[in-house]
Amino acid sequence: MEAAVHEYVAAFEAGSAERVAALYAADATVEDPVGAPKYVGREAIQAFYSQSMATGAKLKLLGPIRVVADYAVFPFSVNLHWEGGDRRIDVIDTFRFNDANEIIEMRAFWGPTNMHGF
Amino acid sequence: MEAAVHEYVAAFEAGSAERVAALYAADATVEDPVGAPKYVGREAIQAFYSQSMATGAKLKLLGPIRVVADYAVFPFSVNLHWEGGDRRIDVIDTFRFNDANEIIEMRAFWGPTNMHGF
């Protein structure tokens, strides 16, 4: 599960939505941010990441990955350059895994108070 | 919700399980760590915190509190001195709140890889 998180960050860095989507189960859900409508299924998830990456956003881990039961949970920031300024969003993701070690549920916790420079 | 997290840390620092329990709804659940049996109800929750505090453990926030929808989520460490050594556990808690701004569900994400000095 820890390796999956590192591959997630590396795949994002490489701009490969396909590599990110490959970490997910075929019937996975992504809720980003929590409370928003969920993306359901690997195809919808890949499209979502393609769009995210188009902003030039980069992820930076901000602490150890917490691993327990079927979860990996980690703090990070999303950093992007937009309209001449540096912007940052502080996020915590929860990844829940299935028995095949695929992410079956992703939830991203961030809100207005976590957005900086916007 | 952010104020509740700060009061949580302060109440823990003050060694007051009663103040911590007062942040919870009467029918709240605490799952610490995730996957363990849940403590249900304010009385059981207060007993759990009394026991935790008896170890002399202190909490230290390790980054911004993520606030979204009915959740506050935050990275922190539990620090304790035990059998002559300093021990640390890296944790991420998710607090879910009800309409009365009471914590209705707490989940603590930490596992063996997050325990240091034990």
gemmi code that builds the backbone of each chain (N, CA, C; Angstrom):
import gemmi

chains = {
    "A": [
        ("MET", (0.837, -1.205, 0.000), (0.000, 0.000, 0.000), (0.873, 1.258, 0.000)),
        ("GLU", (1.993, 1.173, 0.769), (2.907, 2.315, 0.785), (3.523, 2.512, -0.606)),
        ("ALA", (3.897, 1.403, -1.256), (4.472, 1.476, -2.609), (3.470, 2.079, -3.587)),
        ("ALA", (2.196, 1.765, -3.404), (1.163, 2.313, -4.284), (1.085, 3.836, -4.147)),
        ("VAL", (1.237, 4.335, -2.920), (1.211, 5.790, -2.717), (2.409, 6.438, -3.412)),
        ("HIS", (3.590, 5.819, -3.291), (4.774, 6.388, -3.945), (4.631, 6.350, -5.471)),
        ("GLU", (4.068, 5.264, -5.998), (3.829, 5.179, -7.443), (2.799, 6.237, -7.868)),
        ("TYR", (1.823, 6.489, -7.037), (0.803, 7.513, -7.300), (1.455, 8.882, -7.473)),
        ("VAL", (2.330, 9.233, -6.535), (2.999, 10.538, -6.593), (3.930, 10.596, -7.816)),
        ("ALA", (4.665, 9.507, -8.083), (5.599, 9.464, -9.208), (4.854, 9.539, -10.544)),
        ("ALA", (3.738, 8.826, -10.639), (2.953, 8.826, -11.875), (2.358, 10.206, -12.124)),
        ("PHE", (1.955, 10.866, -11.042), (1.427, 12.226, -11.157), (2.537, 13.157, -11.638)),
        ("GLU", (3.713, 12.992, -11.047), (4.878, 13.802, -11.436), (5.210, 13.606, -12.921)),
        ("ALA", (5.072, 12.363, -13.392), (5.372, 12.039, -14.787), (4.240, 12.455, -15.725)),
        ("GLY", (3.134, 12.920, -15.151), (2.011, 13.351, -15.987), (1.273, 12.205, -16.653)),
        ("SER", (1.318, 11.024, -16.039), (0.661, 9.866, -16.639), (-0.627, 9.490, -15.908)),
        ("ALA", (-1.741, 9.989, -16.435), (-3.046, 9.659, -15.855), (-3.305, 8.161, -15.984)),
        ("GLU", (-2.715, 7.543, -17.016), (-2.914, 6.112, -17.241), (-2.264, 5.307, -16.102)),
        ("ARG", (-1.036, 5.707, -15.713), (-0.365, 5.009, -14.611), (-1.121, 5.205, -13.302)),
        ("VAL", (-1.650, 6.413, -13.103), (-2.431, 6.647, -11.880), (-3.678, 5.768, -11.894)),
        ("ALA", (-4.385, 5.768, -13.015), (-5.638, 5.000, -13.101), (-5.385, 3.511, -12.911)),
        ("ALA", (-4.206, 3.043, -13.322), (-3.868, 1.618, -13.205), (-3.759, 1.170, -11.746)),
        ("LEU", (-3.606, 2.132, -10.830), (-3.541, 1.795, -9.401), (-4.929, 1.502, -8.835)),
        ("TYR", (-5.962, 1.889, -9.591), (-7.336, 1.756, -9.110), (-7.983, 0.461, -9.573)),
        ("ALA", (-8.911, -0.044, -8.778), (-9.749, -1.171, -9.190), (-10.703, -0.691, -10.286)),
        ("ALA", (-11.170, -1.634, -11.104), (-12.057, -1.294, -12.228), (-13.312, -0.560, -11.751)),
        ("ASP", (-13.802, -0.898, -10.559), (-15.037, -0.304, -10.047), (-14.780, 0.668, -8.888)),
        ("ALA", (-13.598, 1.271, -8.883), (-13.217, 2.169, -7.786), (-14.024, 3.478, -7.821)),
        ("THR", (-14.003, 4.168, -6.678), (-14.613, 5.497, -6.611), (-13.585, 6.519, -6.129)),
        ("VAL", (-13.708, 7.734, -6.661), (-12.851, 8.857, -6.258), (-13.750, 10.017, -5.855)),
        ("GLU", (-13.554, 10.520, -4.638), (-14.351, 11.638, -4.106), (-13.363, 12.755, -3.776)),
        ("ASP", (-13.284, 13.774, -4.638), (-12.224, 14.784, -4.530), (-12.765, 16.148, -4.922)),
        ("PRO", (-13.087, 17.023, -3.957), (-12.963, 16.810, -2.513), (-14.144, 16.020, -1.953)),
        ("VAL", (-14.001, 15.592, -0.691), (-15.087, 14.911, 0.007), (-16.343, 15.789, -0.042)),
        ("GLY", (-17.466, 15.171, -0.363), (-18.723, 15.903, -0.481), (-19.109, 16.164, -1.925)),
        ("ALA", (-18.116, 16.101, -2.836), (-18.391, 16.298, -4.264), (-18.896, 14.986, -4.862)),
        ("PRO", (-19.558, 15.055, -6.025), (-19.984, 13.814, -6.690), (-18.773, 12.922, -6.957)),
        ("LYS", (-18.970, 11.616, -6.856), (-17.856, 10.684, -7.030), (-17.633, 10.336, -8.492)),
        ("TYR", (-16.375, 10.165, -8.850), (-16.030, 9.545, -10.123), (-16.057, 8.039, -9.889)),
        ("VAL", (-16.748, 7.320, -10.765), (-16.924, 5.878, -10.590), (-16.342, 5.140, -11.788)),
        ("GLY", (-15.426, 4.225, -11.513), (-14.858, 3.402, -12.578), (-13.545, 3.967, -13.089)),
        ("ARG", (-12.685, 3.080, -13.567), (-11.323, 3.454, -13.938), (-11.279, 4.470, -15.078)),
        ("GLU", (-12.237, 4.378, -16.007), (-12.244, 5.286, -17.155), (-12.536, 6.728, -16.707)),
        ("ALA", (-13.561, 6.878, -15.890), (-13.914, 8.208, -15.370), (-12.784, 8.753, -14.506)),
        ("ILE", (-12.148, 7.862, -13.773), (-11.052, 8.270, -12.892), (-9.857, 8.754, -13.717)),
        ("GLN", (-9.540, 8.034, -14.785), (-8.422, 8.450, -15.635), (-8.700, 9.824, -16.263)),
        ("ALA", (-9.917, 10.055, -16.698), (-10.283, 11.349, -17.288), (-10.131, 12.473, -16.264)),
        ("PHE", (-10.527, 12.193, -15.031), (-10.387, 13.172, -13.951), (-8.914, 13.538, -13.729)),
        ("TYR", (-8.039, 12.531, -13.716), (-6.615, 12.810, -13.493), (-5.988, 13.524, -14.685)),
        ("SER", (-6.409, 13.186, -15.890), (-5.912, 13.892, -17.078), (-6.172, 15.380, -16.939)),
        ("GLN", (-7.381, 15.697, -16.494), (-7.792, 17.087, -16.323), (-6.959, 17.762, -15.220)),
        ("SER", (-6.772, 17.049, -14.101), (-5.986, 17.606, -12.993), (-4.565, 17.902, -13.442)),
        ("MET", (-3.982, 16.971, -14.180), (-2.593, 17.120, -14.594), (-2.425, 18.241, -15.612)),
        ("ALA", (-3.478, 18.527, -16.361), (-3.421, 19.592, -17.372), (-3.168, 20.957, -16.735)),
        ("THR", (-3.433, 21.072, -15.431), (-3.180, 22.340, -14.734), (-1.701, 22.504, -14.396)),
        ("GLY", (-0.914, 21.445, -14.614), (0.508, 21.492, -14.259), (0.754, 21.242, -12.786)),
        ("ALA", (-0.257, 20.792, -12.077), (-0.136, 20.564, -10.633), (0.871, 19.462, -10.324)),
        ("LYS", (1.636, 19.674, -9.245), (2.572, 18.662, -8.748), (2.210, 18.343, -7.304)),
        ("LEU", (2.451, 17.096, -6.915), (2.151, 16.664, -5.548), (3.431, 16.574, -4.737)),
        ("LYS", (3.337, 16.950, -3.462), (4.493, 16.833, -2.574), (4.046, 16.207, -1.256)),
        ("LEU", (4.580, 15.044, -0.946), (4.262, 14.398, 0.336), (4.733, 15.272, 1.487)),
        ("LEU", (3.922, 15.387, 2.536), (4.277, 16.270, 3.648), (4.392, 15.528, 4.976)),
        ("GLY", (4.616, 14.233, 4.903), (4.752, 13.485, 6.148), (4.614, 12.014, 5.860)),
        ("PRO", (4.793, 11.190, 6.893), (4.743, 9.747, 6.688), (3.355, 9.272, 6.260)),
        ("ILE", (3.354, 8.189, 5.512), (2.115, 7.534, 5.096), (1.634, 6.687, 6.269)),
        ("ARG", (0.399, 6.912, 6.698), (-0.166, 6.088, 7.763), (-0.818, 4.868, 7.117)),
        ("VAL", (-0.414, 3.678, 7.577), (-0.907, 2.425, 6.991), (-1.559, 1.597, 8.082)),
        ("VAL", (-2.824, 1.263, 7.903), (-3.540, 0.457, 8.897), (-4.712, -0.253, 8.223)),
        ("ALA", (-4.930, -1.509, 8.630), (-6.014, -2.322, 8.050), (-5.909, -2.232, 6.530)),
        ("ASP", (-6.973, -1.860, 5.823), (-6.913, -1.782, 4.357), (-6.747, -0.341, 3.856)),
        ("TYR", (-6.165, 0.504, 4.702), (-6.019, 1.916, 4.353), (-4.564, 2.387, 4.291)),
        ("ALA", (-4.294, 3.307, 3.364), (-3.095, 4.147, 3.408), (-3.594, 5.587, 3.374)),
        ("VAL", (-3.079, 6.418, 4.277), (-3.566, 7.794, 4.459), (-2.346, 8.694, 4.531)),
        ("PHE", (-2.372, 9.814, 3.791), (-1.152, 10.625, 3.749), (-1.448, 12.103, 3.512)),
        ("PRO", (-0.621, 12.955, 4.154), (-0.737, 14.406, 3.978), (0.174, 14.854, 2.837)),
        ("PHE", (-0.314, 15.771, 2.016), (0.503, 16.275, 0.910), (-0.025, 17.630, 0.486)),
        ("SER", (0.735, 18.265, -0.401), (0.232, 19.500, -0.994), (0.196, 19.350, -2.503)),
        ("VAL", (-0.741, 20.057, -3.099), (-0.834, 20.188, -4.556), (-0.295, 21.570, -4.879)),
        ("ASN", (0.726, 21.611, -5.711), (1.366, 22.896, -6.024), (1.211, 23.209, -7.499)),
        ("LEU", (0.743, 24.422, -7.779), (0.644, 24.801, -9.183), (0.949, 26.276, -9.383)),
        ("HIS", (1.371, 26.564, -10.589), (1.646, 27.937, -10.995), (0.484, 28.354, -11.879)),
        ("TRP", (-0.178, 29.447, -11.504), (-1.405, 29.781, -12.217), (-1.549, 31.304, -12.282)),
        ("GLU", (-1.732, 31.806, -13.479), (-1.876, 33.250, -13.691), (-0.785, 34.032, -12.960)),
        ("GLY", (0.463, 33.589, -13.158), (1.608, 34.330, -12.653), (1.922, 34.155, -11.184)),
        ("GLY", (1.178, 33.275, -10.479), (1.434, 33.121, -9.044), (1.531, 31.658, -8.643)),
        ("ASP", (2.193, 31.418, -7.528), (2.281, 30.064, -6.990), (1.082, 29.806, -6.085)),
        ("ARG", (0.426, 28.690, -6.298), (-0.756, 28.322, -5.507), (-0.492, 26.979, -4.847)),
        ("ARG", (-1.140, 26.791, -3.697), (-0.935, 25.540, -2.964), (-2.244, 25.112, -2.310)),
        ("ILE", (-2.516, 23.835, -2.372), (-3.655, 23.278, -1.641), (-3.123, 22.162, -0.737)),
        ("ASP", (-3.452, 22.250, 0.554), (-3.049, 21.211, 1.514), (-4.150, 20.155, 1.591)),
        ("VAL", (-3.779, 18.918, 1.370), (-4.743, 17.834, 1.222), (-4.337, 16.642, 2.102)),
        ("ILE", (-5.311, 15.870, 2.542), (-5.045, 14.523, 3.062), (-5.918, 13.558, 2.270)),
        ("ASP", (-5.292, 12.548, 1.674), (-6.027, 11.515, 0.943), (-6.140, 10.258, 1.788)),
        ("THR", (-7.302, 9.613, 1.715), (-7.415, 8.253, 2.232), (-7.597, 7.313, 1.039)),
        ("PHE", (-6.719, 6.309, 0.953), (-6.832, 5.233, -0.049), (-7.294, 3.996, 0.694)),
        ("ARG", (-8.382, 3.383, 0.208), (-8.780, 2.076, 0.736), (-8.494, 1.031, -0.347)),
        ("PHE", (-7.909, -0.089, 0.038), (-7.472, -1.103, -0.928), (-8.359, -2.350, -0.863)),
        ("ASN", (-8.454, -3.031, -2.006), (-9.126, -4.334, -2.023), (-8.080, -5.448, -1.854)),
        ("ASP", (-8.529, -6.692, -1.929), (-7.615, -7.817, -1.692), (-6.548, -7.936, -2.777)),
        ("ALA", (-6.805, -7.355, -3.956), (-5.823, -7.390, -5.051), (-4.841, -6.225, -4.950)),
        ("ASN", (-4.889, -5.511, -3.815), (-4.018, -4.358, -3.575), (-4.261, -3.218, -4.572)),
        ("GLU", (-5.490, -3.127, -5.047), (-5.905, -1.998, -5.890), (-6.684, -1.007, -5.025)),
        ("ILE", (-6.574, 0.276, -5.354), (-7.350, 1.282, -4.628), (-8.815, 1.135, -5.033)),
        ("ILE", (-9.662, 0.917, -4.051), (-11.092, 0.720, -4.329), (-11.873, 1.993, -3.982)),
        ("GLU", (-11.287, 2.815, -3.098), (-11.968, 4.052, -2.676), (-10.934, 5.105, -2.325)),
        ("MET", (-11.027, 6.239, -2.972), (-10.154, 7.372, -2.647), (-11.029, 8.532, -2.209)),
        ("ARG", (-10.631, 9.174, -1.101), (-11.328, 10.379, -0.630), (-10.264, 11.444, -0.362)),
        ("ALA", (-10.484, 12.632, -0.896), (-9.524, 13.733, -0.726), (-10.139, 14.787, 0.185)),
        ("PHE", (-9.460, 15.031, 1.312), (-9.954, 15.991, 2.301), (-9.225, 17.319, 2.132)),
        ("TRP", (-9.914, 18.314, 1.593), (-9.404, 19.680, 1.493), (-10.587, 20.599, 1.245)),
        ("GLY", (-10.474, 21.799, 1.734), (-11.550, 22.770, 1.582), (-10.991, 24.167, 1.405)),
        ("PRO", (-11.860, 25.159, 1.386), (-11.446, 26.551, 1.140), (-10.317, 27.027, 2.054)),
        ("THR", (-10.328, 26.619, 3.325), (-9.281, 27.098, 4.244), (-7.921, 26.468, 3.926)),
        ("ASN", (-7.895, 25.473, 3.063), (-6.643, 24.795, 2.700), (-6.065, 25.274, 1.378)),
        ("MET", (-6.709, 26.290, 0.774), (-6.240, 26.836, -0.500), (-5.452, 28.115, -0.246)),
        ("HIS", (-4.237, 28.177, -0.771), (-3.365, 29.327, -0.516), (-2.878, 29.944, -1.818)),
        ("GLY", (-2.976, 31.259, -1.908), (-2.473, 31.974, -3.073), (-3.500, 32.102, -4.181)),
        ("PHE", (-4.728, 31.682, -3.912), (-5.765, 31.758, -4.956), (-6.480, 33.110, -4.900)),
    ],
    "B": [
        ("MET", (-15.158, 23.660, 13.482), (-14.534, 22.326, 13.486), (-13.035, 22.436, 13.758)),
        ("GLU", (-12.440, 23.530, 13.207), (-11.012, 23.734, 13.467), (-10.791, 24.020, 14.964)),
        ("ALA", (-11.682, 24.816, 15.554), (-11.574, 25.135, 16.978), (-11.714, 23.867, 17.822)),
        ("ALA", (-12.564, 22.953, 17.382), (-12.750, 21.697, 18.116), (-11.454, 20.882, 18.126)),
        ("VAL", (-10.740, 20.897, 17.016), (-9.466, 20.164, 16.959), (-8.459, 20.793, 17.918)),
        ("HIS", (-8.409, 22.134, 17.937), (-7.462, 22.801, 18.846), (-7.834, 22.540, 20.307)),
        ("GLU", (-9.126, 22.552, 20.612), (-9.573, 22.238, 21.974), (-9.231, 20.786, 22.327)),
        ("TYR", (-9.334, 19.907, 21.354), (-8.991, 18.481, 21.542), (-7.534, 18.343, 21.972)),
        ("VAL", (-6.642, 19.016, 21.238), (-5.212, 18.938, 21.549), (-4.936, 19.577, 22.916)),
        ("ALA", (-5.574, 20.721, 23.177), (-5.360, 21.432, 24.444), (-5.886, 20.618, 25.630)),
        ("ALA", (-7.045, 20.003, 25.454), (-7.638, 19.205, 26.530), (-6.785, 17.972, 26.819)),
        ("PHE", (-6.222, 17.411, 25.746), (-5.322, 16.262, 25.913), (-4.082, 16.698, 26.681)),
        ("GLU", (-3.544, 17.854, 26.295), (-2.360, 18.422, 26.948), (-2.633, 18.649, 28.440)),
        ("ALA", (-3.866, 19.102, 28.742), (-4.247, 19.387, 30.128), (-4.599, 18.109, 30.897)),
        ("GLY", (-4.632, 16.981, 30.187), (-4.950, 15.710, 30.850), (-6.403, 15.582, 31.253)),
        ("SER", (-7.291, 16.280, 30.537), (-8.708, 16.231, 30.894), (-9.510, 15.379, 29.913)),
        ("ALA", (-9.705, 14.126, 30.294), (-10.523, 13.228, 29.458), (-11.956, 13.737, 29.387)),
        ("GLU", (-12.381, 14.453, 30.432), (-13.741, 14.972, 30.453), (-13.924, 16.052, 29.385)),
        ("ARG", (-12.931, 16.946, 29.269), (-13.004, 17.992, 28.235), (-12.967, 17.371, 26.839)),
        ("VAL", (-12.141, 16.333, 26.673), (-12.097, 15.672, 25.361), (-13.454, 15.045, 25.059)),
        ("ALA", (-14.004, 14.314, 26.032), (-15.277, 13.616, 25.822), (-16.409, 14.593, 25.529)),
        ("ALA", (-16.298, 15.807, 26.084), (-17.347, 16.817, 25.884), (-17.421, 17.286, 24.433)),
        ("LEU", (-16.364, 17.029, 23.669), (-16.378, 17.402, 22.247), (-17.191, 16.413, 21.422)),
        ("TYR", (-17.489, 15.265, 22.020), (-18.182, 14.189, 21.305), (-19.690, 14.243, 21.521)),
        ("ALA", (-20.432, 13.778, 20.514), (-21.870, 13.579, 20.652), (-22.111, 12.405, 21.603)),
        ("ALA", (-23.276, 12.376, 22.217), (-23.605, 11.323, 23.193), (-23.492, 9.935, 22.575)),
        ("ASP", (-23.810, 9.811, 21.291), (-23.803, 8.496, 20.629), (-22.636, 8.348, 19.639)),
        ("ALA", (-21.554, 9.068, 19.912), (-20.406, 9.049, 18.997), (-19.687, 7.712, 19.024)),
        ("THR", (-18.876, 7.481, 17.985), (-18.009, 6.300, 17.938), (-16.560, 6.725, 17.755)),
        ("VAL", (-15.668, 5.975, 18.391), (-14.222, 6.185, 18.266), (-13.581, 4.866, 17.830)),
        ("GLU", (-12.845, 4.912, 16.715), (-12.170, 3.718, 16.170), (-10.672, 4.040, 16.129)),
        ("ASP", (-9.924, 3.510, 17.112), (-8.522, 3.918, 17.297), (-7.680, 2.732, 17.712)),
        ("PRO", (-6.903, 2.108, 16.789), (-6.766, 2.467, 15.382), (-7.919, 1.913, 14.530)),
        ("VAL", (-7.991, 2.370, 13.292), (-8.980, 1.855, 12.343), (-8.842, 0.336, 12.270)),
        ("GLY", (-9.961, -0.357, 12.327), (-9.970, -1.817, 12.294), (-10.188, -2.427, 13.667)),
        ("ALA", (-9.919, -1.649, 14.724), (-10.138, -2.125, 16.095), (-11.612, -1.952, 16.457)),
        ("PRO", (-12.082, -2.684, 17.483), (-13.465, -2.486, 17.930), (-13.696, -1.026, 18.310)),
        ("LYS", (-14.897, -0.538, 18.047), (-15.190, 0.876, 18.310), (-15.641, 1.096, 19.745)),
        ("TYR", (-15.249, 2.227, 20.314), (-15.841, 2.713, 21.552), (-17.101, 3.473, 21.168)),
        ("VAL", (-18.205, 3.137, 21.831), (-19.491, 3.719, 21.459), (-20.067, 4.468, 22.658)),
        ("GLY", (-20.378, 5.751, 22.472), (-20.992, 6.543, 23.520), (-19.970, 7.326, 24.319)),
        ("ARG", (-20.411, 8.470, 24.833), (-19.491, 9.414, 25.478), (-18.795, 8.834, 26.699)),
        ("GLU", (-19.485, 7.956, 27.427), (-18.903, 7.380, 28.649), (-17.729, 6.458, 28.310)),
        ("ALA", (-17.951, 5.574, 27.344), (-16.879, 4.659, 26.918), (-15.721, 5.451, 26.331)),
        ("ILE", (-16.044, 6.517, 25.630), (-15.016, 7.349, 24.999), (-14.173, 8.041, 26.064)),
        ("GLN", (-14.837, 8.563, 27.097), (-14.085, 9.231, 28.173), (-13.152, 8.243, 28.887)),
        ("ALA", (-13.618, 7.024, 29.105), (-12.779, 5.998, 29.746), (-11.563, 5.683, 28.880)),
        ("PHE", (-11.778, 5.613, 27.576), (-10.672, 5.350, 26.642), (-9.620, 6.455, 26.733)),
        ("TYR", (-10.069, 7.720, 26.761), (-9.106, 8.830, 26.834), (-8.401, 8.890, 28.180)),
        ("SER", (-9.118, 8.569, 29.252), (-8.477, 8.520, 30.575), (-7.294, 7.566, 30.551)),
        ("GLN", (-7.512, 6.413, 29.926), (-6.492, 5.386, 29.836), (-5.309, 5.872, 28.976)),
        ("SER", (-5.628, 6.501, 27.835), (-4.575, 7.015, 26.948), (-3.719, 8.044, 27.670)),
        ("MET", (-4.380, 8.934, 28.406), (-3.658, 10.012, 29.075), (-2.795, 9.496, 30.219)),
        ("ALA", (-3.198, 8.357, 30.774), (-2.440, 7.773, 31.882), (-1.033, 7.372, 31.450)),
        ("THR", (-0.827, 7.216, 30.142), (0.515, 6.876, 29.640), (1.423, 8.100, 29.595)),
        ("GLY", (0.855, 9.292, 29.823), (1.632, 10.531, 29.735), (1.803, 11.006, 28.299)),
        ("ALA", (1.051, 10.426, 27.394), (1.174, 10.788, 25.978), (0.759, 12.236, 25.733)),
        ("LYS", (1.513, 12.892, 24.832), (1.176, 14.254, 24.405), (0.969, 14.256, 22.895)),
        ("LEU", (0.088, 15.134, 22.427), (-0.185, 15.232, 20.989), (0.504, 16.460, 20.420)),
        ("LYS", (0.986, 16.320, 19.170), (1.600, 17.474, 18.507), (1.087, 17.533, 17.071)),
        ("LEU", (0.388, 18.612, 16.748), (-0.097, 18.792, 15.372), (1.097, 18.885, 14.427)),
        ("LEU", (0.999, 18.229, 13.272), (2.126, 18.199, 12.335), (1.771, 18.807, 10.981)),
        ("GLY", (0.758, 19.626, 10.959), (0.404, 20.258, 9.684), (-0.981, 20.842, 9.786)),
        ("PRO", (-1.419, 21.520, 8.729), (-2.725, 22.182, 8.771), (-3.880, 21.192, 8.890)),
        ("ILE", (-4.939, 21.643, 9.520), (-6.171, 20.863, 9.644), (-6.933, 20.993, 8.329)),
        ("ARG", (-7.243, 19.865, 7.711), (-8.029, 19.885, 6.484), (-9.510, 19.882, 6.870)),
        ("VAL", (-10.261, 20.867, 6.379), (-11.667, 21.015, 6.737), (-12.512, 20.993, 5.470)),
        ("VAL", (-13.432, 20.044, 5.389), (-14.299, 19.941, 4.207), (-15.581, 19.216, 4.589)),
        ("ALA", (-16.692, 19.702, 4.033), (-18.003, 19.112, 4.316), (-18.156, 19.006, 5.835)),
        ("ASP", (-18.462, 17.831, 6.380), (-18.626, 17.695, 7.830), (-17.405, 17.067, 8.492)),
        ("TYR", (-16.247, 17.230, 7.863), (-15.017, 16.609, 8.370), (-13.931, 17.621, 8.742)),
        ("ALA", (-13.178, 17.302, 9.777), (-11.867, 17.914, 10.035), (-10.878, 16.754, 10.139)),
        ("VAL", (-9.761, 16.878, 9.417), (-8.786, 15.789, 9.302), (-7.411, 16.392, 9.539)),
        ("PHE", (-6.586, 15.727, 10.362), (-5.312, 16.364, 10.713), (-4.226, 15.349, 11.033)),
        ("PRO", (-2.981, 15.700, 10.637), (-1.819, 14.859, 10.936), (-1.202, 15.300, 12.258)),
        ("PHE", (-0.794, 14.332, 13.071), (-0.171, 14.677, 14.344), (0.672, 13.498, 14.809)),
        ("SER", (1.417, 13.729, 15.878), (2.126, 12.623, 16.501), (1.715, 12.513, 17.959)),
        ("VAL", (1.768, 11.293, 18.448), (1.581, 10.998, 19.868), (2.973, 10.734, 20.419)),
        ("ASN", (3.359, 11.501, 21.417), (4.719, 11.383, 21.963), (4.650, 10.945, 23.412)),
        ("LEU", (5.420, 9.914, 23.731), (5.441, 9.497, 25.123), (6.827, 9.001, 25.526)),
        ("HIS", (7.055, 9.099, 26.820), (8.295, 8.629, 27.406), (7.939, 7.338, 28.111)),
        ("TRP", (8.618, 6.237, 27.755), (8.199, 4.938, 28.258), (9.409, 4.055, 28.456)),
        ("GLU", (9.545, 3.513, 29.644), (10.685, 2.649, 29.970), (12.008, 3.266, 29.545)),
        ("GLY", (12.189, 4.545, 29.899), (13.467, 5.207, 29.672), (13.709, 5.700, 28.251)),
        ("GLY", (12.731, 5.581, 27.372), (12.971, 6.015, 25.993), (11.843, 6.878, 25.460)),
        ("ASP", (12.160, 7.677, 24.443), (11.134, 8.487, 23.787), (10.501, 7.679, 22.659)),
        ("ARG", (9.180, 7.659, 22.646), (8.440, 6.889, 21.637), (7.528, 7.862, 20.886)),
        ("ARG", (7.272, 7.520, 19.628), (6.419, 8.405, 18.823), (5.538, 7.556, 17.921)),
        ("ILE", (4.289, 7.949, 17.799), (3.397, 7.314, 16.825), (2.861, 8.421, 15.918)),
        ("ASP", (3.009, 8.238, 14.595), (2.474, 9.205, 13.627), (1.060, 8.792, 13.259)),
        ("VAL", (0.133, 9.717, 13.414), (-1.294, 9.411, 13.268), (-1.965, 10.455, 12.375)),
        ("ILE", (-3.020, 10.051, 11.693), (-3.962, 11.003, 11.091), (-5.341, 10.645, 11.609)),
        ("ASP", (-6.016, 11.643, 12.194), (-7.384, 11.446, 12.679), (-8.375, 12.065, 11.707)),
        ("THR", (-9.505, 11.388, 11.514), (-10.640, 12.029, 10.848), (-11.743, 12.215, 11.882)),
        ("PHE", (-12.191, 13.471, 12.010), (-13.340, 13.795, 12.866), (-14.513, 14.107, 11.941)),
        ("ARG", (-15.642, 13.416, 12.161), (-16.858, 13.789, 11.446), (-17.801, 14.448, 12.448)),
        ("PHE", (-18.433, 15.542, 12.047), (-19.258, 16.332, 12.964), (-20.747, 16.207, 12.629)),
        ("ASN", (-21.577, 16.356, 13.662), (-23.025, 16.425, 13.414), (-23.449, 17.901, 13.334)),
        ("ASP", (-24.739, 18.133, 13.190), (-25.227, 19.505, 13.006), (-25.011, 20.368, 14.249)),
        ("ALA", (-24.841, 19.737, 15.413), (-24.599, 20.471, 16.661), (-23.107, 20.750, 16.852)),
        ("ASN", (-22.317, 20.470, 15.800), (-20.866, 20.670, 15.839), (-20.171, 19.787, 16.883)),
        ("GLU", (-20.776, 18.643, 17.156), (-20.143, 17.628, 18.010), (-19.505, 16.556, 17.116)),
        ("ILE", (-18.413, 15.974, 17.599), (-17.795, 14.872, 16.852), (-18.696, 13.646, 16.978)),
        ("ILE", (-19.116, 13.124, 15.835), (-20.018, 11.956, 15.841), (-19.233, 10.685, 15.501)),
        ("GLU", (-18.099, 10.875, 14.819), (-17.284, 9.710, 14.417), (-15.817, 10.104, 14.346)),
        ("MET", (-14.998, 9.401, 15.093), (-13.553, 9.607, 15.043), (-12.902, 8.323, 14.570)),
        ("ARG", (-11.975, 8.445, 13.628), (-11.187, 7.297, 13.167), (-9.720, 7.699, 13.205)),
        ("ALA", (-8.886, 6.869, 13.809), (-7.453, 7.156, 13.932), (-6.677, 6.192, 13.035)),
        ("PHE", (-5.952, 6.767, 12.078), (-5.181, 5.968, 11.124), (-3.719, 5.914, 11.550)),
        ("TRP", (-3.294, 4.767, 12.046), (-1.885, 4.507, 12.371), (-1.706, 2.998, 12.521)),
        ("GLY", (-0.536, 2.545, 12.162), (-0.247, 1.118, 12.234), (1.194, 0.884, 12.649)),
        ("PRO", (1.630, -0.366, 12.598), (2.977, -0.729, 13.058), (4.080, 0.103, 12.417)),
        ("THR", (3.958, 0.420, 11.119), (5.016, 1.186, 10.457), (5.083, 2.629, 10.947)),
        ("ASN", (4.077, 3.060, 11.703), (4.038, 4.431, 12.203), (4.494, 4.554, 13.654)),
        ("MET", (4.965, 3.429, 14.225), (5.425, 3.428, 15.614), (6.949, 3.491, 15.640)),
        ("HIS", (7.487, 4.456, 16.368), (8.934, 4.656, 16.390), (9.466, 4.631, 17.821)),
        ("GLY", (10.536, 3.881, 18.029), (11.182, 3.836, 19.335), (10.592, 2.784, 20.249)),
        ("PHE", (9.695, 1.969, 19.747), (9.076, 0.937, 20.593), (9.906, -0.356, 20.553)),
    ],
}
model = gemmi.Model(1)
for chain_id, residues in chains.items():
    chain = gemmi.Chain(chain_id)
    for i, (resn, *xyz) in enumerate(residues, 1):
        res = gemmi.Residue()
        res.name, res.seqid = resn, gemmi.SeqId(i, " ")
        for name, pos in zip(("N", "CA", "C"), xyz):
            atom = gemmi.Atom()
            atom.name, atom.element = name, gemmi.Element(name[0])
            atom.pos, atom.b_iso = gemmi.Position(*pos), 0.0
            res.add_atom(atom)
        chain.add_residue(res)
    model.add_chain(chain)
structure = gemmi.Structure()
structure.add_model(model)
structure.setup_entities()
